[in-house]
Amino acid sequence: MADIIAETERLVLRTIKDGDAAVQDRLLNTPAVMARLGGVKELHEIEAKHARSMALYAREGFSFLFMIEKATGEMVGHCGIKRVDNPLAKNVGDHEVGWLVREDRWRRGYAEEAMRAVLDWAFARVGAPHVVALTSEANVGSWKLMEKLGMVRREDLDFDDPSYPPEDNPTILYSLTQDQWESTR
């Protein structure tokens, strides 16, 4: 059974549960949504990611979540907190936030709405001293939202990841401290 972590005006943010991989595969695992995230994944890769997310939640009390649209009951995105786990990153172990929104719900403000709730969760309940978000310069929508949320570009934490194409390198990072978050609210 999934835990509800937060509710916003239009969304319920809930933990991932067994069986959710098929829904994510159908609604989020598209060429457009996954374009800057290494491309479409195999179902077994999504299942493995979900297993890691459920284990992280059981161990540390945070993970990635499903964004459920209140009006329809449909999954419209994926967001949450994990640990930076890319071995090429200079800040492995930091709290990393991120999101995906399905293509037919783009430009409706769901990512911002969800991430404001995730940041509240990260700082008020998880106790993260700071959070980071990773993207590429080519993913303009992503880093513009990071800036809108008050996150600050950290060029000192950029790194190259050969598993991504040249247009998505380097991986760039933004960070946000609890004090910065509180001052933007």
N, C-alpha and C positions, 0 to 999 in steps of 0.2 A: 504494500500500500504506500502511496506517495504522501509526503509531507508537504503542506502548503507553507511556503516560506514567506511570501508577501502577496499582498493584493494592491493593485493600483486602480485607477479609475476604470480602465478597460481590460485589465489583465489579472490573471492568477498566475503566480510563479510557483511551480511545484517541482519537487525532486523527480528524478528519472526513476522509472520502475521497469521491471521485466516486461518485455513486449514492446517497449517504446521505440526500439531501433527500427522496426518496420515503418512506423509513422514518420520518423525522421528521414528515413531513406526515401519515402514517397514524396514528402513535402519540402524538405530542405536540401536534399542531395541532388541538386540540379546543376547543370553547367553554369548558369548565371549566378546562383547563390554561392557556389563553391569556386568561382573563377579565381579569386585571390587567396584561396586556402588550400592550394595544392590539387584542385580538381575534384571531380566526383569520386566518391569512395565506394568500395565494395561493402555489402551488407555486413560481412564479418568484421570489417574495420570499425563500423559504427557500433556493432555489438560489443567489441572489445573496449571501445571508448566509453560506452555506457557502463560496462562492468567496472572500469577504472573510476568513473564518476561516482557510482554507488559505493564503491569501497572507500573513496575519499570522504564521502559524506559520513559513512559509518565511523571512520577513523578520526576525522578532524572537524566534522560538523558543517562543512561547506562543500559545494560541488556545482556542476552546471545543472540548470533547471530547464523545464519546458515552460514556455510562455503560452498560456491558454487564454484565448479571447473569450471574455465573459459573454458577449452577445451571441456567440455561436457555439461555444464549447470546443472549438477547434484549436489545435496546436498551430500557432503562428510564428513561433521562433524558439530559439535556444539561447540561454544566457547564463551567466553565473561567474563563479570563482573557482580557480584551480591553482596549483603551484606551477610556476615557470619550470618546465621540464625539458626544454630543448638544451642538450648538452653544450651547444655552441653559445648559448646566452651567457652574459657576464653576471647575471643575477638569478641563477638557478635557485629555486625555493621560494622566491618572492610570491606574494599573492597576485595572481593574474586574473583580470576580468576580461570578458569578451561576450560576443553576441552574434547571432545570425537571425535574419528575418526572412521568411519565405517570400518569394518574388511577388506574388499577388497582393502582399501587404506592405510592399515598399512605399516609402514616402508618406506614411501615415503617423509617424512619430512613435511607433511601437518600441524601437530600439532605445530611444532616449527615455521613454517612460519606464521601461524595464530596467535600464541601467541605473537610473536614479534610485530605484528600489534596491538594486543589487549593491550599490555603493553605500546606501544606508545600512544594509545588512552587513557588509564587509567591515564597516567602521564601528557600528553600534553593537552588533551581536557577535561577530566573528573576532573582533579585536585586532584587525589588521592595522599595523602602524602606517602602512602605505600600500597602494596597489599600483600595478602597471598594466598596460595594454600594449599588445604587439600588433603591427600591421606592416604594410609597405607604402612607400610614397605614392605608388600607383592606385592604392585603395583610398581615394580622396574622401569618399563618404565616411569611411571608418575614422580617419584621423580628424576630420572636421567635427565628428560627433565627440571624439575624445577632447578636443579643444572646447567644444560647447559645454561639456561636463566639468570644465575647469582643469583638465589634465595638462601637464606641461611636457613639452618635447624634451627628451633626454638623449641627445646625440652620443653621449659618452657610453650609452648602453646598446647602441646599434651593433648588429653583427650580420655577417653573410651566412646564408644557409643554402648550400648547393642543392638541397632537395627541392628548392623553388626555382622557377625560371628567372633569367636575368632581369626581366621587367619587375619582378617582385623582390629584388634585392637592392639594398640591404633590408633586413628586417629592422624596422624602426620602433622605438619605444616611447611611450608617454607614461608619466607617473602622476600620482595624486596622493598627498598626505591627508590625514584626517583633518588637520588644521586648514589646509587649502579647501577641502570639501565643505567644512563648516562655514568658511568665509564666503563661499559662493551660493549658499542656500538662502 
